[in-house]
Amino acid sequence: MAVGIVGYGAYIPRWRIKSSSIAEVWGSDQGRTNSLVDEKAVSSLDEDAATMAVEAGKSALLRAGINPKDIGALYVGSESHPYVVKSTSSIVAEALDATPDLTAADLEFACKAGTAGMQMAMGLIESGRIKYGMAIGSDTAQGRPGDELEYTAASGAASYILGSRGLIAKINDTCSYTTDTPDFWRREGEEFPRHGGRFTGEPAYFTHVLAATRALLEKTGTTVEDYDYFVFHQPNAKFPLKAAKTLGIPAGKIMQGLLVSQIGNTYSAASLLGLAAVLDVARPGENILLTSFGSGAGSDSFSITATDLITKKRRLAPFVKNMIAVKEYIGYAHYIKFRRKLKGAMR
Amino acid sequence: MEEKAVSFYWRGFKERYGLVGSKCELCSRHFFPGRVICPECRRKGKMHEHRFSGKGKVYSYTVIRTPPTGFEIYIPYVVAIVDLEEGARVVSQLVDVKPEEVSIGMPVEACFRKIREQNQSGLVLYGFKFRPLK
């Protein structure tokens, strides 16, 4: 049975902070030059992973044109779920009018929980258990003030409705690569995550992204030349560019899906927003290779082909490009207030 | 702020999450919040649940500078009366806009936001707000 994307939606909050504003406060440009992130998206005071998931979900429904009650499974991947105990997915399902006849669950696998949800939905569709499944990656990522992560940890969401009919893009195949690699973590009750510094590169990001991508190419009998676009997880701009270079991918094939310099690392949404930006422009028949990465660590890789329906369907909801363009800058003081990092604040 | 029982908030989820009111199939009037009986058609009326499109226009607005408990962090913020395209009128916060950018007649659309958080350990209460139509 064919399985693929019937609708997709992106959401990027309107606030931005420039890396230079952060660098000015901490007296060092290191975080900016290391990440190549110029500015990052910041969620409003009244936004969180649940509200952004709903906004992305609404756009996905607009494109899919399906009855939300036909969604049989809904997964929200995030590392910033509003509650530690109490599902985000039920909030999203209720707001999207998909309740009550569906299964729902919250997923966490650092930055790859959204693609893990896609694989779970694919399995349920292929086995004939559900008609449509929705997988969402949504995060309001936190970085400790002064830490390098502060230059990149951003907010955004992307939603995908998968099904077997009315596809705007067919998912040809998927595979994963997972090992226990502690490159980044946050313990229960801790406000900010910790990371292994340089350890996040070679043994974590590159090992998993390259292995999953190579495994997918081998499994599908395809080569780099067979794809028109590549989207990799983007914790900074350097990592995906280096991964592309290692695999012999021309830089031109990854630029459309590389958003990190403009919006930061949106964690669970990062590679999925990159894919949305590619689907915004891809022509029917073009091939896309997507590889996510989640610390801990693992990568999910997907081979995707756009169908004829894409040109008609993508117009039905806002483009990523336009959401990046609609922005308003805040300074570091407002950023600290927005992210609620002010200790002992009166409100 | 004295909080009500969980059930009080929960009963309003559907209405607040999805902007769900009612419509009288006899006279085609829309209501938000939803009504059980049409005030016009009375017992002849046929009321049905209606999920509003969320599109509307600002009928009037005010800027809140002295907020009620739970809304302190948002000031100054805009509260507007929105005329929904189906005909009902709803009071709601306007977001993603500065007070000086709001005008009467401005096209707006519903979005899903946090309304209020009870406290550090309490519930997060979600619902619709409105933003300028893009």
Interface residues (C-beta under 8 A of the other chain):
Chain A: R14 S44 L45 D46 E47 D48 A50 T51 V54 E55 K58 P82 Y83 I91 E94 A95 D97 P318 N322 V326 K337 M346 R347
Chain B: F13 K14 Y17 G18 R51 E72 I73 Y74 V95 D96 C111 F112 R113 K114 I115 V124 Y126 K129 K134
